[in-house]
Amino acid sequence: MENIFTDEYFMKKALLEAETAFEQGEIPVGAIIVVDNRIIARSHNLTEMLNDVTAHAEMQAITASANFLGGKYLKGCTLYVTLEPCQMCAGALYWSQISKIVCGATDEHRGFRAMGGKLHPKTEIVYGVMEQECSSLMKAFFKKKR
Amino acid sequence: MENIFTDEYFMKKALLEAETAFEQGEIPVGAIIVVDNRIIARSHNLTEMLNDVTAHAEMQAITASANFLGGKYLKGCTLYVTLEPCQMCAGALYWSQISKIVCGATDEHRGFRAMGGKLHPKTEIVYGVMEQECSSLMKAFFKKKR
């Protein structure tokens, strides 16, 4: 039987979250966290609605997953996020010891690689899954803003 | 008239928060945020109680201050924190554009300088205020844990 649970399958779910953010006037970033092909957290950027710079999609997904799992470490979990994490989110992911991160679009200026942050040595990271779609949504948002 | 509102004055308040964390079995880090000599947020590390790696003292203080001010940028604010921020907290502080950070103890291994994070160019930072007291509390905590 064909495995439907590919990285693209889950990135599409994260992208749906990003689209919800877009519709709400938030910078369109979405995230989900998956364990054993089960989605345990869905979130999107809420910095404008909550007036809170810490309300990035990844931060909410980390908190929600820890809550769901009843423990603060996200071993065995995979984060799908439509934009490369910033240094704040990379730092939170570092502390969580999450097993895998799958990113859509690259953030050249504010991504953790540009800013100099670090992930946990136990964390695997994959870039560029549905990059075009994730990136197009970001571009459409900033074009609308101008 | 003598100015009682020195960096030491406010760091003592942050240290009281750190002592509360210590008493609760949390890694003893405390933070306060001040505007015009008025304390607008007090917090301490709650990662164990909340089972949440994002519940650092600084993160809570940023969220509480933004809530108090009704806006997400912390211009004109000063953070007093008993330990040098990690990359997650440095990243959150970056986004907040906070005006000033005053640190107590240095975190050689997990501080944002060791991990490679960046603060906002508008943010001034001062190290080593009541360093001895802040550092002693950390050492006492880890000694007790062993």
Interface residues (C-beta under 8 A of the other chain):
Chain A: T47 N51 D52 V53 T54 M59 I62 T63 A66 N67 G70 G71 K72 Y73 C86 Q87 M88 C89 A90 G91 A92 Y94 W95 S96 F112 M115 G116 G117 K118
Chain B: T47 N51 D52 V53 T54 M59 I62 T63 A66 N67 G70 G71 K72 Y73 C86 Q87 M88 C89 A90 G91 A92 Y94 W95 S96 F112 M115 G116 G117 K118
